[in-house]
C-alpha cells in the first residue's frame, strides 16, 4: 500500500519528467502553432509542479538541499 509521501514523490517525479519531455518537443518543433501550444502545456505543467512541491514542503515530504 502506498502512503501519501510516496504518492507525492512519484507525482513530482512524473511531472518533472513531463517538463523535460515538453522541452524536447518544443525544441524539435518547427511548427510555430504547435510550439506555442506545447509552451502553454508546459507552463500549466510547471504550475502543477509548483503546487505539488509546495504541498510536499508543507507536509515535510520533501526537504530541499541547502543553498
PyMOL commands that set and color helices and strands:
alter all, ss='L'
color gray80, all
select helices_A, chain A and resi 4-28+32-58
alter helices_A, ss='H'
color red, helices_A
deselect
rebuild
show_as cartoon
